[in-house]
Amino acid sequence: MKKVILLLMFMSTFIFANELKTINTYKEALKIAKSEDKIVLFVTSIKSCPVCNYMRDIVFEREKVLNYLNKNFVVVLKDVDKGSYPKRFHTRDMPTFYFINADTEKEIREKHVGGAKPEKFLNILKVAMGKETKSTQSDDSEDGYEDDYCTEDEDDEE
C-alpha cells in the first residue's frame, strides 16, 4: 500500500510539474522577479481572441517554451476584460507581450504584438534574455498553424 501511495504522489508531481507558472498581479510579479533575478513577462489578452488562445493553449504548452518561460520569466497573463492592471499596459492589440526589467520597471525589449509559432516565440524570449539577436531569429514552418493567425513584430512591417 505504501508503494502505491508513493507512486501516486510521484505521478501527480510529474503531471503538474510541467505547467506554466503565472502570477496574478504586476506588483507581485515585480517582487518575485527581483528576488529570483528574472524578467517580468506581462501578457495582455482577451478570452474571445483566437490568437491569444493559440498562444496560451498551444505555444505556452510546448515543452521548450514552457521550460524557458518558467526558468527565466515571471509571467502575468492578464485578461483585459477581468480586473484591473497598470494603465501602461492598456492596448487594443491582442495578445501583447511586454518584457520588463524588475529593477527599473522599464521594457528591456520592444513589446511583441500578435502570435507566433512555438520556435519563433522561443526566439523572441531568447532575444529578451539577450541570448540571441533579432537578426538570427528563424521563421518557423511548423505544420498545423495558419499564418494569418499570427502577426509579426512591428519592426517587420513595411
C-alpha positions, 0 to 999 in steps of 0.5 A, a space after each residue: 500500500 505504501 508503494 502505491 501511495 508513493 507512486 501516486 504522489 510521484 505521478 501527480 508531481 510529474 503531471 503538474 510539474 510541467 505547467 506554466 507558472 503565472 502570477 496574478 498581479 504586476 506588483 507581485 510579479 515585480 517582487 518575485 522577479 527581483 528576488 529570483 533575478 528574472 524578467 517580468 513577462 506581462 501578457 495582455 489578452 482577451 478570452 474571445 481572441 483566437 490568437 491569444 488562445 493559440 498562444 496560451 493553449 498551444 505555444 505556452 504548452 510546448 515543452 521548450 517554451 514552457 521550460 524557458 518561460 518558467 526558468 527565466 520569466 515571471 509571467 502575468 497573463 492578464 485578461 483585459 476584460 477581468 480586473 484591473 492592471 497598470 494603465 501602461 499596459 492598456 492596448 487594443 492589440 491582442 495578445 501583447 507581450 511586454 518584457 520588463 526589467 524588475 529593477 527599473 520597471 522599464 521594457 528591456 525589449 520592444 513589446 511583441 504584438 500578435 502570435 507566433 509559432 512555438 520556435 519563433 516565440 522561443 526566439 523572441 524570449 531568447 532575444 529578451 534574455 539577450 541570448 540571441 539577436 533579432 537578426 538570427 531569429 528563424 521563421 518557423 514552418 511548423 505544420 498545423 498553424 495558419 499564418 494569418 493567425 499570427 502577426 509579426 513584430 512591428 519592426 517587420 512591417 513595411 
